[in-house]
Amino acid sequence: MSDIKAGVNQLYLREEELRTGMELLFYAYREFTAEPDAILGKIGFGRAHHRVIYFVGRHPRITVTDLLGILRITKQSLSRVLGELVRQGYVQQTTGTRDRRQRLLELTEKGTDLERQLSETQRHRIARAYRMAGAEAVEGFRKVMMGMLNEEDRAKFVPVPPPRYAALKR
């Protein structure tokens, strides 16, 4: 704990501030997942289904192995969830062209529609919070979130240029 207390003007590293940050994450996650949970509940799905639908939609033709790496769940857990999504027509599996053992995953039209419904409320919630906080706070939030990731996952995210540079590239 000595590294937490080291340095000058690091009041944000005090125990109470750290606890508040943790609590805010819990509350934010609850709100972030509430509306999608309600949609999923109506069709008998849960958060595991949501994560699979999201990442398959985000990475069309993702392999089962790569999806397991992202989700960090057991093959058995993924198999159960994925089996339901395939049977109900939300995800389709195809065999890899180079390696016939590979299973490539894509959302069907039905899956794309569900992913859009689930993500829409979350995008609106994040957009509203970003607008309220402003660009500097959004960049700070991104830095905090990146700081919480392990090195392997952090490397998956390409730095986003600040808004002023993005405008110059047009």
Summary of the structure (lengths in Angstrom):
residues: 170
radius of gyration: 19.4
end to end distance: 47.0
largest distance: 58.0
contacts: 388
relative contact order: 0.08
helix: 69%
strand: 7%
